[in-house]
Amino acid sequence: MSDVEPLIDPRTDFGVRAERRLREDSIGWLVTVSQDGTPQPNPVWFVWDGSSLLIYSMPDQAKLKHIARNPRVALHLDSQSHGDDIVVVTGSAAVDDSAPPIHENLPYLQKYTAEIERLDLGTPEVMAQSYSVPIRMTALKVRGCFAEPVMVQFMTLRGTLKRERGRGSLVARSARLASAAGSPRRPVRLSLLASINCRAISASDFLMIR
């Protein structure tokens, strides 16, 4: 039995969401490091196979020079509109001459054929001629978080939602929802988001309205 921990734990809510997003999201931000040490993010298309990401690049791009000099890279997905649902992959990258060209890569075509047509990039064969350099990013770690709606019990309809010990940032439509609660002890579902060390918040992170 292997003692190696999986990159993504499918038993966790985050693991399920991260795996789904890595397979379904169209855009990822590949971050390479330039010669002067500046992180350089670039939007890319990619396919995820459970342990690595395959990206295609035009020749002579700056990111190829960055990777040749320093293979340590990261790729992160866009967050949701309120800043939650974070997925970040860190690892190493290198040109993979064994990877198939775009027009022979079925998972890539299944994911991006509609976008290739929408953006008028030509046939997959034509695109393969332009984006001819396959980059394989081997994942070493997958991290992130997401916030779910939190059940807050309103003890009274007065006051405002306060942050406990000043931690994190809070997004809440507290006053309007409090007025709509109707009952001092009626549970009300709020969409709350706190950025606390990049973890999902829980009801214990906040004081009750009082």
C-alpha positions in Angstrom: 0.0 0.0 0.0 1.4 3.4 -1.0 1.9 6.0 1.7 1.8 8.9 -0.8 -1.0 11.2 -0.2 -3.2 12.0 -3.2 -2.9 15.5 -4.7 -6.7 15.9 -4.3 -8.6 14.1 -1.6 -12.0 13.0 -3.2 -13.4 12.5 0.2 -13.5 16.2 1.0 -15.9 18.9 -0.4 -12.9 20.9 -1.5 -11.4 17.8 -3.3 -14.6 17.2 -5.2 -14.8 20.8 -6.3 -11.2 21.2 -7.2 -11.1 18.1 -9.3 -14.3 19.1 -11.1 -13.0 22.7 -11.8 -9.6 21.5 -13.0 -11.4 19.2 -15.5 -14.1 21.7 -16.6 -12.8 25.3 -16.3 -11.7 26.7 -19.6 -9.1 29.3 -18.4 -6.3 28.9 -16.0 -3.6 31.5 -15.1 -0.1 30.0 -15.6 2.4 31.9 -13.4 6.0 31.7 -14.5 9.0 33.7 -13.1 10.9 36.1 -15.3 14.7 36.6 -15.2 14.4 39.4 -12.6 12.2 37.3 -10.3 8.9 38.9 -11.2 5.9 36.5 -11.3 4.3 36.6 -14.8 0.7 35.3 -15.0 -0.8 34.4 -18.4 -4.2 33.0 -19.2 -4.0 29.5 -20.8 -6.1 26.6 -22.0 -5.2 23.3 -20.3 -6.3 19.7 -19.8 -5.9 18.0 -16.4 -5.3 14.3 -16.1 -5.3 13.9 -12.3 -1.6 14.6 -11.8 -0.5 17.0 -14.5 -1.7 19.8 -16.7 -1.0 20.0 -20.5 -0.8 23.4 -22.0 0.1 24.4 -25.6 2.2 27.5 -26.4 3.3 29.3 -29.5 7.1 29.0 -30.0 9.4 31.8 -28.7 7.0 32.9 -26.0 8.4 34.5 -22.9 6.9 31.8 -20.7 9.0 29.1 -22.5 12.2 31.1 -21.6 11.0 31.4 -18.0 10.3 27.7 -17.7 13.7 26.8 -19.2 15.4 29.0 -16.7 13.2 28.2 -13.7 10.7 25.3 -14.0 8.9 26.2 -10.8 5.4 27.4 -11.7 1.8 27.8 -10.5 -1.6 27.7 -12.1 -4.7 29.1 -10.5 -8.3 29.2 -11.6 -10.5 32.3 -11.5 -12.4 32.8 -8.2 -16.1 33.4 -8.1 -17.5 36.9 -8.1 -17.1 37.3 -4.3 -13.6 36.0 -4.2 -14.3 32.5 -3.0 -13.8 29.0 -4.6 -10.0 29.2 -4.9 -8.0 26.5 -6.6 -4.2 26.8 -6.9 -1.8 24.2 -8.4 1.9 24.5 -7.8 4.6 22.3 -9.4 7.2 22.2 -12.1 6.9 22.6 -15.9 8.9 21.5 -18.9 8.4 21.1 -22.7 6.9 17.7 -23.3 7.9 16.4 -26.7 6.1 13.2 -26.2 2.7 14.9 -26.0 0.4 14.7 -29.0 -0.3 17.8 -31.1 -3.5 19.6 -30.5 -5.4 18.0 -33.4 -4.6 14.5 -32.0 -5.4 15.2 -28.4 -9.0 14.0 -27.9 -9.5 15.4 -24.4 -8.3 18.8 -25.5 -10.5 18.8 -28.5 -13.5 17.7 -26.5 -12.9 20.6 -24.1 -12.0 23.4 -26.6 -13.4 22.7 -30.1 -16.4 25.0 -29.5 -14.0 27.8 -28.4 -11.7 27.2 -31.3 -14.6 27.7 -33.6 -16.0 30.7 -31.7 -12.7 32.5 -31.7 -12.1 31.7 -35.4 -8.8 30.0 -34.8 -9.1 27.8 -37.8 -9.2 24.0 -37.8 -7.5 22.0 -35.0 -4.7 21.2 -37.5 -4.2 24.9 -38.2 -4.2 25.7 -34.5 -1.7 22.9 -33.9 0.7 24.6 -36.3 0.6 27.8 -34.3 0.5 26.3 -30.8 3.1 23.7 -31.5 5.0 23.6 -28.1 3.4 21.3 -25.5 4.1 22.3 -21.9 3.6 19.6 -19.2 3.1 21.0 -15.7 3.6 18.3 -13.1 1.5 19.1 -10.0 3.2 18.9 -6.6 0.4 20.5 -4.6 -3.2 21.5 -5.0 -4.6 24.0 -2.4 -7.4 26.4 -2.0 -10.7 26.9 -0.3 -14.4 27.7 -0.8 -17.0 29.3 1.4 -20.5 27.9 1.7 -23.6 29.8 2.9 -23.7 29.9 6.7 -26.8 29.5 8.9 -27.0 32.4 11.3 -29.6 32.4 14.1 -31.0 35.8 14.7 -31.5 36.3 18.4 -33.1 39.7 17.8 -33.8 41.9 14.8 -31.7 44.7 16.1 -28.1 45.5 15.6 -25.7 44.5 12.8 -23.6 41.5 12.2 -20.2 42.0 13.9 -16.9 40.3 13.1 -15.4 38.3 15.9 -12.1 39.8 17.1 -11.9 41.8 13.9 -10.8 38.8 11.8 -11.3 38.6 8.1 -13.6 40.5 5.8 -17.4 40.2 5.7 -19.9 40.5 2.9 -23.4 40.3 4.2 -26.8 41.9 3.5 -27.4 42.0 7.2 -29.8 44.8 7.8 -32.2 44.1 5.0 -32.3 40.3 5.7 -32.7 40.9 9.4 -35.8 43.0 8.6 -37.1 40.1 6.4 -36.5 37.5 9.1 -39.9 37.9 10.6 -39.2 36.1 13.8 -36.5 36.7 16.4 -35.5 33.0 16.3 -36.1 32.2 12.7 -32.9 30.8 11.0 -31.9 32.9 8.0 -29.5 31.8 5.3 -27.0 34.4 4.4 -24.3 34.4 1.8 -21.3 35.2 3.9 -17.7 35.3 2.8 -14.7 35.7 5.1 -11.1 35.6 4.0 -9.5 34.0 7.1 -6.3 32.3 6.1 -7.9 31.0 2.9 -10.4 28.6 4.6 -14.1 28.2 4.6 -15.8 30.1 7.4 -18.1 28.7 10.0 -20.7 30.1 12.2 -18.2 30.3 15.1 -16.3 32.9 13.2 -19.0 35.5 13.9 -21.0 36.9 16.7 -24.8 36.6 16.6 -26.8 39.7 15.8 -27.8 41.4 19.1 
